[in-house]
Amino acid sequence: MQIPLQDIWEPTLRCLPAAQRERLESPEFFSQLQREVAKRILRIRDAEPSRAIKT
């Protein structure tokens, strides 16, 4: 997964209140985002039917 460059998000971020913008730019936000994405990927993977290899 790739996160778009900050330049792309800059106009949108400028529309947010300063407190929200600061939270989105914090290292803690990116750590939380990384954890949540990993959890969702695992949940999706675990929900898929297993694909046994037939020989």
N, C-alpha and C positions, 0 to 999 in steps of 0.2 A: 504494500500500500504506500502510495506517495501522497504527501501533503503538499498542496500548491504553495508556491513561493509567497512570501509575505507581501511582495509587491502586488500580487493579484488580489489579496484580501484587504489591502490598505484602505481603499475607498469605503468598503463595508465597515471596517473597524472604526473609521473616523465617525461614522454615524452613531456608534454606541456611546453610552455614558462612560466617563473616564474610569469608573470603578470596574465596570464590566470589561472594558478594553484591557485594563491592567491584569485582571484575572485570566483572560484568554492568552495573554502574552507571558504568563508566569511559567516557570519550569514545572511547578506542581500540576498545572493544567495538562501539560503534555504527558506527564507521568500517569495521571489519571486516565487520560485519553488512551494511552498505550495499554493500560490494564483492561479497560473496558472493551477495546477492540479485540484483544486476545481472548477475553471471556466469551464474547459473541461468536468469534470464529470457532472456538471449542464447542460451544453450544450447537452451532449449525452442523459442525462435523459429527458430533455425537448423535444428532437427530437423524442423520442420513442412514438409510439401511446399509448394513455391512455388505461389502462387495467381496465375496469369497472368490478366490482364484480357482477356476476349474482346470483340472489336468486331464 
